[in-house]
Amino acid sequence: QVQLAESGGGSVQAGGSLRLTCAVSGFPYNDRRCMAWFRQAPGKEREAIATIYTVNPSPLYSNSVRGRFTFSQDNAKNTLYLQMNSLQPEDTAMYYCAADRWGGSDCGGPDGISYWGQGTQVTVSS
């Protein structure tokens, strides 16, 4: 059974940093097509902000976070990290870890993704 579990959210002032963690279990690395971080702010659609593909582990970032956020994995590929720097109030959202296997979605959008974590809240105050 695939499980994704996020942690590390919290409240921070603008300009601060947080590191989110996603623990992956029951999902061998070679079975994964993609891993991604999404976020959803109140009243807005869920958006992909950082994605890693097994065939190309260089992360892809949305324009909104590029240069401020860094997506990485531990050597065993069972823990994912999202280092978030220079946080701004517009980064306030629920953050989710997501994944899919070969033959599934490409993690480019929320529709059709097979596996989600429960989410962790990030709140940035001005």
Secondary structure, DSSP 8 states (H G I E B T S, - for coil): --EEEEE--EEEETT--EEEEEEEES--GGGEEEEEEEEE-TTS--EEEEEEETTEEEEEE-TTTTTTEEEEE-TTS-EEEEEE-S--GGG-EEEEEEEEETTS--SSSSTT--EE---EEEEEE-
